[in-house]
Amino acid sequence: MTLTATDSPLLRMTQETPTQYWNDSCAVEELAYAVQRGATGATSNPSIVLEVMKKEQAHWVPRVHELATANPTWSEVELTWAIVEEMAARGAGILQPVFDRAGGRAGRLSVQTNPANHRDPVRMVEQAARFAALAPNIQVKFPVTRSGLEAIEEATVRGININGTVSFTVPQAIAVAEAVERGLDRRATAGNDVASMTPIATIMIGRLDDWMKVLVERDNLAVHPDAPNWAGVAAFKRAYGIFRERGYRTRLLAAAYRHRLHWTELVGGDVSMTLPYPWQVRFNASGITPSPRMDVPVDPALVADLYERIPDFRRAYEPDGMTPDDFEGFGASARTLRAFVKSYHDLQGAIRDLVLPDPDVRIA
C-alpha cells in the first residue's frame, strides 16, 4: 500500500506537537515531498549542493555551462558560489508559501558560509549578508567556533537569521544562544526589529554518537553497547532543558540522523529536526505513532556509563564542559570541519570538470 501525504507520521507530528522538521537537502523533488508532509524548512552545504547537482543534472549541468559562457573571466570559485546561491534561492522559493503562512516564523532555507573561512569572522559575515539578500527566507549557517560565534553575534546585529552548525555539544549550543542574545540586545538598543528573527542552534546528534564510537574503539573502552547511540539524544535533551530554563530566543535543531531514536526521542519538544529524504521515507513508512518523549529522560545508567568512561562525553554533556577556545579542537568538530572543507573543494572540482573537462577521459 502506498502512503499518502496525509498518512505521514511526520505530518502528524507537526500537527499534534510543537515539533517541526526540515528537509536536509534543497533538491526540488525531495523538498516538495517534505513540504507536503509538514516540513517547515530546508538546509544546504557544499556536500548537499554536490549531491543535488548529481540528482538534478538536467538542470544544473547546462546552467554551469551557461554561467561560464556568460562570464568568461569567472574563476571556478566564482562559478561554484553562483551555483550555491542559485540553488539556495530556488529552494527558498519552494519554501516561500510556508514562510508566508507562518508570518516569517518558519519556512527558511539554511545555506552555509564558506567552510574554508571558518577562522575569519569578517569574511563569514560579509558572505552571510550576501546570502541574506538572495531571498527573504534565508537562514545562514556559521560554524560554532570562537570565530564563528563572533560572526554569529555580528550577523544577528545586522538582522541576519543565523544557524550555528558544526555543533555537537551542550556548551556549544549555549554559546550560540548567548551570542544571539548579545546580538539581539544590541540590535534592539539600536531601535531595530528583533521579534521577527528566528535564530537556530544546531546539535549534530548523530555525529556526537559517531565520535563516541570512534573513542570506544580507539581507547579500547568497555561501554554498554547501546550507550553511544544515546549520546547525542542525551546532550540534546540536556540543552533543551537549559534553553527553556533560561528563556533563550534561539530554537534548537537536531541534525545528522543515524537511527530512529534521533526522531522518536525528540518528539514533543519545541524544536526542529533536519531529516534527510531517505530517513523521511523510512519514518513515514514505519507505522510508528509519534508520541511526545522529549521530557522522558535518557536511561541514567547509560548516561553514567558514557560519563564515567569517556571524558569527551563529559565535555559534551556539561554546560561548562568546554570554552569557545576548545570548540574547534573537539574531535567531532575537527572531523566535521575537515569534511566540510573537503566537500567544498570537491564541489569546486566538479564545477572545474564541467567547465574544463579532462581530455583523456572518454565520455560514454
GUMIMI-179275 format. One record per residue (C-alpha): residue number from 1; residue in one letter; x, y, z. Coordinates in nm, 2 decimals, always signed. Example, Ala and Ser with C-alpha at 12.3 -4.5 7.8 and 13.67 -1.06 7.14 Angstrom:
REM GUMIMI-179275
(1 a (+1.23 -0.45 +0.78))
(2 s (+1.37 -0.11 +0.71))
***
This chain:
REM GUMIMI-179275
(1 m (+0.00 +0.00 +0.00))
(2 t (+0.13 +0.34 -0.09))
(3 l (+0.11 +0.60 +0.18))
(4 t (-0.03 +0.94 +0.10))
(5 a (+0.09 +1.27 +0.25))
(6 t (-0.20 +1.27 +0.49))
(7 d (-0.09 +0.93 +0.63))
(8 s (+0.25 +1.06 +0.72))
(9 p (+0.37 +1.02 +1.08))
(10 l (+0.59 +1.33 +1.03))
(11 l (+0.29 +1.53 +0.92))
(12 r (+0.10 +1.42 +1.23))
(13 m (+0.40 +1.51 +1.45))
(14 t (+0.39 +1.87 +1.31))
(15 q (+0.01 +1.89 +1.36))
(16 e (-0.01 +1.74 +1.70))
(17 t (+0.31 +1.86 +1.87))
(18 p (+0.52 +2.17 +1.86))
(19 t (+0.80 +1.97 +1.69))
(20 q (+0.89 +2.09 +1.34))
(21 y (+1.12 +1.93 +1.08))
(22 w (+1.32 +2.04 +0.78))
(23 n (+1.43 +1.87 +0.47))
(24 d (+1.81 +1.80 +0.49))
(25 s (+1.86 +1.90 +0.13))
(26 c (+1.75 +2.16 -0.12))
(27 a (+1.67 +1.91 -0.40))
(28 v (+1.35 +2.02 -0.56))
(29 e (+1.16 +1.69 -0.56))
(30 e (+1.27 +1.59 -0.21))
(31 l (+1.18 +1.93 -0.08))
(32 a (+0.84 +1.92 -0.24))
(33 y (+0.78 +1.58 -0.08))
(34 a (+0.88 +1.71 +0.26))
(35 v (+0.67 +2.03 +0.24))
(36 q (+0.36 +1.82 +0.15))
(37 r (+0.42 +1.63 +0.47))
(38 g (+0.46 +1.92 +0.70))
(39 a (+0.83 +2.03 +0.66))
(40 t (+0.89 +2.39 +0.75))
(41 g (+1.25 +2.44 +0.63))
(42 a (+1.54 +2.30 +0.44))
(43 t (+1.92 +2.31 +0.45))
(44 s (+2.22 +2.32 +0.23))
(45 n (+2.60 +2.28 +0.25))
(46 p (+2.87 +2.21 -0.01))
(47 s (+2.82 +1.83 +0.02))
(48 i (+2.44 +1.87 -0.03))
(49 v (+2.50 +2.10 -0.33))
(50 l (+2.72 +1.85 -0.50))
(51 e (+2.46 +1.57 -0.43))
(52 v (+2.18 +1.79 -0.58))
(53 m (+2.39 +1.87 -0.88))
(54 k (+2.42 +1.49 -0.94))
(55 k (+2.05 +1.43 -0.88))
(56 e (+1.94 +1.72 -1.10))
(57 q (+2.20 +1.71 -1.37))
(58 a (+1.95 +1.80 -1.64))
(59 h (+1.91 +2.14 -1.48))
(60 w (+2.25 +2.22 -1.33))
(61 v (+2.49 +2.09 -1.59))
(62 p (+2.36 +2.32 -1.86))
(63 r (+2.33 +2.60 -1.60))
(64 v (+2.70 +2.58 -1.52))
(65 h (+2.79 +2.60 -1.89))
(66 e (+2.55 +2.90 -1.93))
(67 l (+2.72 +3.08 -1.64))
(68 a (+3.07 +3.00 -1.77))
(69 t (+2.98 +3.12 -2.12))
(70 a (+2.82 +3.44 -1.99))
(71 n (+3.10 +3.52 -1.75))
(72 p (+3.42 +3.41 -1.93))
(73 t (+3.66 +3.57 -1.67))
(74 w (+3.50 +3.40 -1.37))
(75 s (+3.71 +3.15 -1.17))
(76 e (+3.58 +2.81 -1.07))
(77 v (+3.54 +2.97 -0.72))
(78 e (+3.30 +3.23 -0.85))
(79 l (+3.11 +2.97 -1.06))
(80 t (+3.08 +2.75 -0.75))
(81 w (+2.93 +3.02 -0.54))
(82 a (+2.70 +3.13 -0.82))
(83 i (+2.56 +2.78 -0.83))
(84 v (+2.53 +2.76 -0.45))
(85 e (+2.34 +3.08 -0.44))
(86 e (+2.11 +2.99 -0.73))
(87 m (+2.03 +2.66 -0.56))
(88 a (+1.96 +2.83 -0.23))
(89 a (+1.73 +3.08 -0.40))
(90 r (+1.55 +2.80 -0.58))
(91 g (+1.49 +2.61 -0.26))
(92 a (+1.38 +2.93 -0.08))
(93 g (+1.12 +2.98 -0.35))
(94 i (+0.96 +2.64 -0.28))
(95 l (+0.95 +2.73 +0.09))
(96 q (+0.81 +3.08 +0.04))
(97 p (+0.45 +2.98 +0.09))
(98 v (+0.54 +2.81 +0.42))
(99 f (+0.72 +3.13 +0.52))
(100 d (+0.42 +3.35 +0.43))
(101 r (+0.17 +3.13 +0.61))
(102 a (+0.39 +3.13 +0.92))
(103 g (+0.44 +3.51 +0.92))
(104 g (+0.82 +3.46 +0.88))
(105 r (+0.85 +3.23 +1.18))
(106 a (+0.92 +2.92 +0.96))
(107 g (+0.98 +2.83 +0.60))
(108 r (+1.35 +2.92 +0.57))
(109 l (+1.63 +2.77 +0.36))
(110 s (+1.96 +2.74 +0.55))
(111 v (+2.27 +2.80 +0.35))
(112 q (+2.63 +2.75 +0.48))
(113 t (+2.91 +3.01 +0.47))
(114 n (+3.23 +2.90 +0.31))
(115 p (+3.37 +2.64 +0.54))
(116 a (+3.73 +2.73 +0.43))
(117 n (+3.67 +3.07 +0.60))
(118 h (+3.59 +2.92 +0.94))
(119 r (+3.86 +3.12 +1.11))
(120 d (+3.77 +3.45 +0.96))
(121 p (+3.46 +3.62 +1.11))
(122 v (+3.47 +3.92 +0.88))
(123 r (+3.45 +3.71 +0.57))
(124 m (+3.18 +3.50 +0.71))
(125 v (+2.96 +3.80 +0.80))
(126 e (+3.02 +3.95 +0.46))
(127 q (+2.91 +3.64 +0.28))
(128 a (+2.62 +3.60 +0.52))
(129 a (+2.49 +3.94 +0.42))
(130 r (+2.51 +3.84 +0.05))
(131 f (+2.32 +3.52 +0.12))
(132 a (+2.05 +3.70 +0.32))
(133 a (+1.98 +3.93 +0.02))
(134 l (+1.91 +3.63 -0.20))
(135 a (+1.55 +3.58 -0.06))
(136 p (+1.35 +3.70 +0.24))
(137 n (+1.35 +3.35 +0.39))
(138 i (+1.72 +3.27 +0.40))
(139 q (+1.89 +3.14 +0.72))
(140 v (+2.28 +3.15 +0.73))
(141 k (+2.50 +2.88 +0.88))
(142 f (+2.81 +2.96 +1.08))
(143 p (+3.04 +2.71 +1.25))
(144 v (+3.03 +2.71 +1.63))
(145 t (+3.39 +2.80 +1.69))
(146 r (+3.53 +3.11 +1.86))
(147 s (+3.54 +3.29 +1.52))
(148 g (+3.20 +3.16 +1.43))
(149 l (+3.05 +3.29 +1.75))
(150 e (+3.19 +3.63 +1.68))
(151 a (+3.03 +3.62 +1.34))
(152 i (+2.70 +3.49 +1.48))
(153 e (+2.67 +3.79 +1.71))
(154 e (+2.76 +4.04 +1.44))
(155 a (+2.53 +3.89 +1.19))
(156 t (+2.24 +3.89 +1.44))
(157 v (+2.30 +4.26 +1.50))
(158 r (+2.27 +4.31 +1.12))
(159 g (+1.93 +4.13 +1.12))
(160 i (+2.06 +3.81 +0.96))
(161 n (+1.89 +3.49 +1.08))
(162 i (+2.17 +3.26 +1.19))
(163 n (+2.21 +2.88 +1.23))
(164 g (+2.50 +2.76 +1.44))
(165 t (+2.64 +2.45 +1.28))
(166 v (+2.94 +2.22 +1.33))
(167 s (+2.80 +2.19 +1.68))
(168 f (+2.76 +1.87 +1.88))
(169 t (+2.76 +1.97 +2.25))
(170 v (+2.57 +2.14 +2.52))
(171 p (+2.83 +2.41 +2.57))
(172 q (+2.83 +2.49 +2.20))
(173 a (+2.46 +2.52 +2.19))
(174 i (+2.46 +2.75 +2.49))
(175 a (+2.74 +2.96 +2.34))
(176 v (+2.53 +3.01 +2.02))
(177 a (+2.23 +3.12 +2.23))
(178 e (+2.44 +3.36 +2.43))
(179 a (+2.59 +3.51 +2.12))
(180 v (+2.24 +3.55 +1.97))
(181 e (+2.12 +3.72 +2.29))
(182 r (+2.40 +3.97 +2.28))
(183 g (+2.33 +4.04 +1.91))
(184 l (+1.96 +4.07 +1.96))
(185 d (+2.01 +4.31 +2.26))
(186 r (+2.25 +4.52 +2.06))
(187 r (+2.01 +4.53 +1.77))
(188 a (+1.71 +4.62 +1.99))
(189 t (+1.92 +4.90 +2.15))
(190 a (+1.97 +5.05 +1.81))
(191 g (+1.60 +5.06 +1.75))
(192 n (+1.58 +4.77 +1.51))
(193 d (+1.33 +4.48 +1.49))
(194 v (+1.41 +4.16 +1.67))
(195 a (+1.06 +4.00 +1.71))
(196 s (+1.06 +3.86 +1.35))
(197 m (+1.40 +3.69 +1.38))
(198 t (+1.43 +3.31 +1.41))
(199 p (+1.78 +3.21 +1.52))
(200 i (+1.88 +2.84 +1.52))
(201 a (+2.13 +2.64 +1.72))
(202 t (+2.21 +2.30 +1.57))
(203 i (+2.33 +2.00 +1.76))
(204 m (+2.46 +1.73 +1.52))
(205 i (+2.34 +1.45 +1.74))
(206 g (+2.44 +1.17 +1.51))
(207 r (+2.80 +1.30 +1.47))
(208 l (+2.83 +1.31 +1.85))
(209 d (+2.73 +0.94 +1.85))
(210 d (+2.98 +0.87 +1.58))
(211 w (+3.26 +1.04 +1.78))
(212 m (+3.17 +0.83 +2.09))
(213 k (+3.20 +0.51 +1.88))
(214 v (+3.54 +0.62 +1.75))
(215 l (+3.66 +0.68 +2.10))
(216 v (+3.53 +0.34 +2.22))
(217 e (+3.74 +0.17 +1.96))
(218 r (+4.04 +0.40 +1.97))
(219 d (+4.07 +0.38 +2.35))
(220 n (+3.96 +0.02 +2.39))
(221 l (+3.67 +0.11 +2.62))
(222 a (+3.41 -0.14 +2.76))
(223 v (+3.10 +0.07 +2.75))
(224 h (+2.74 -0.07 +2.72))
(225 p (+2.68 -0.14 +2.35))
(226 d (+2.37 +0.08 +2.35))
(227 a (+2.52 +0.38 +2.52))
(228 p (+2.69 +0.56 +2.22))
(229 n (+2.36 +0.56 +2.03))
(230 w (+2.21 +0.77 +2.32))
(231 a (+2.50 +1.03 +2.35))
(232 g (+2.35 +1.28 +2.11))
(233 v (+2.00 +1.24 +2.24))
(234 a (+2.12 +1.29 +2.60))
(235 a (+2.31 +1.61 +2.50))
(236 f (+2.02 +1.74 +2.31))
(237 k (+1.77 +1.69 +2.59))
(238 r (+2.00 +1.85 +2.84))
(239 a (+2.05 +2.15 +2.62))
(240 y (+1.67 +2.17 +2.56))
(241 g (+1.61 +2.19 +2.94))
(242 i (+1.86 +2.46 +2.98))
(243 f (+1.72 +2.66 +2.69))
(244 r (+1.37 +2.65 +2.84))
(245 e (+1.50 +2.74 +3.18))
(246 r (+1.70 +3.04 +3.06))
(247 g (+1.44 +3.16 +2.81))
(248 y (+1.68 +3.18 +2.51))
(249 r (+1.53 +3.32 +2.19))
(250 t (+1.71 +3.06 +1.98))
(251 r (+1.55 +2.74 +1.86))
(252 l (+1.73 +2.41 +1.89))
(253 l (+1.76 +2.19 +1.58))
(254 a (+1.87 +1.82 +1.57))
(255 a (+2.08 +1.71 +1.28))
(256 a (+2.29 +1.42 +1.14))
(257 y (+2.04 +1.13 +1.17))
(258 r (+2.16 +0.78 +1.22))
(259 h (+1.87 +0.58 +1.37))
(260 r (+1.50 +0.62 +1.47))
(261 l (+1.58 +0.73 +1.83))
(262 h (+1.70 +1.06 +1.68))
(263 w (+1.34 +1.11 +1.58))
(264 t (+1.12 +0.94 +1.83))
(265 e (+1.31 +1.06 +2.14))
(266 l (+1.28 +1.43 +2.05))
(267 v (+0.91 +1.44 +1.95))
(268 g (+0.71 +1.68 +2.17))
(269 g (+0.99 +1.94 +2.21))
(270 d (+0.95 +2.29 +2.07))
(271 v (+1.24 +2.21 +1.84))
(272 s (+1.32 +2.13 +1.48))
(273 m (+1.48 +1.83 +1.32))
(274 t (+1.66 +1.83 +0.98))
(275 l (+1.59 +1.50 +0.82))
(276 p (+1.75 +1.35 +0.50))
(277 y (+1.49 +1.24 +0.25))
(278 p (+1.57 +0.87 +0.29))
(279 w (+1.50 +0.89 +0.66))
(280 q (+1.18 +1.08 +0.60))
(281 v (+1.06 +0.80 +0.37))
(282 r (+1.17 +0.54 +0.63))
(283 f (+0.99 +0.72 +0.91))
(284 n (+0.68 +0.78 +0.71))
(285 a (+0.66 +0.40 +0.63))
(286 s (+0.74 +0.29 +0.98))
(287 g (+0.39 +0.28 +1.12))
(288 i (+0.52 +0.45 +1.44))
(289 t (+0.28 +0.69 +1.61))
(290 p (+0.50 +0.99 +1.71))
(291 s (+0.42 +1.04 +2.08))
(292 p (+0.59 +1.31 +2.29))
(293 r (+0.91 +1.19 +2.45))
(294 m (+1.13 +1.50 +2.48))
(295 d (+1.07 +1.52 +2.85))
(296 v (+1.14 +1.15 +2.91))
(297 p (+1.50 +1.12 +3.04))
(298 v (+1.76 +0.90 +2.88))
(299 d (+1.83 +0.59 +3.09))
(300 p (+2.06 +0.73 +3.37))
(301 a (+2.27 +0.41 +3.36))
(302 l (+2.36 +0.47 +3.00))
(303 v (+2.44 +0.83 +3.06))
(304 a (+2.65 +0.74 +3.36))
(305 d (+2.84 +0.48 +3.16))
(306 l (+2.93 +0.74 +2.90))
(307 y (+3.01 +1.00 +3.16))
(308 e (+3.24 +0.78 +3.36))
(309 r (+3.43 +0.62 +3.08))
(310 i (+3.45 +0.88 +2.80))
(311 p (+3.60 +1.22 +2.90))
(312 d (+3.48 +1.38 +2.57))
(313 f (+3.12 +1.29 +2.66))
(314 r (+3.16 +1.48 +2.99))
(315 r (+3.29 +1.78 +2.79))
(316 a (+2.99 +1.75 +2.56))
(317 y (+2.73 +1.70 +2.82))
(318 e (+2.82 +1.95 +3.09))
(319 p (+2.72 +2.31 +3.02))
(320 d (+3.06 +2.43 +3.12))
(321 g (+3.24 +2.13 +2.98))
(322 m (+3.43 +2.34 +2.72))
(323 t (+3.50 +2.70 +2.64))
(324 p (+3.49 +2.85 +2.29))
(325 d (+3.86 +2.81 +2.26))
(326 d (+3.81 +2.44 +2.29))
(327 f (+3.53 +2.40 +2.03))
(328 e (+3.74 +2.38 +1.71))
(329 g (+3.97 +2.11 +1.86))
(330 f (+3.69 +1.89 +1.99))
(331 g (+3.70 +1.56 +1.80))
(332 a (+3.36 +1.58 +1.63))
(333 s (+3.42 +1.95 +1.54))
(334 a (+3.76 +1.89 +1.38))
(335 r (+3.63 +1.58 +1.18))
(336 t (+3.33 +1.77 +1.06))
(337 l (+3.52 +2.09 +0.97))
(338 r (+3.77 +1.89 +0.77))
(339 a (+3.48 +1.70 +0.59))
(340 f (+3.30 +2.03 +0.51))
(341 v (+3.62 +2.19 +0.37))
(342 k (+3.69 +1.88 +0.16))
(343 s (+3.33 +1.88 +0.03))
(344 y (+3.37 +2.24 -0.07))
(345 h (+3.69 +2.16 -0.27))
(346 d (+3.51 +1.85 -0.42))
(347 l (+3.23 +2.08 -0.53))
(348 q (+3.48 +2.32 -0.69))
(349 g (+3.64 +2.02 -0.86))
(350 a (+3.30 +1.91 -1.00))
(351 i (+3.25 +2.26 -1.14))
(352 r (+3.60 +2.26 -1.29))
(353 d (+3.54 +1.92 -1.46))
(354 l (+3.23 +2.06 -1.63))
(355 v (+3.40 +2.38 -1.75))
(356 l (+3.73 +2.22 -1.83))
(357 p (+3.68 +1.85 -1.89))
(358 d (+3.97 +1.61 -1.88))
(359 p (+4.06 +1.54 -2.25))
(360 d (+4.20 +1.20 -2.15))
(361 v (+3.86 +1.08 -2.02))
(362 r (+3.62 +0.94 -2.28))
(363 i (+3.26 +1.03 -2.21))
(364 a (+3.02 +0.75 -2.29))
***
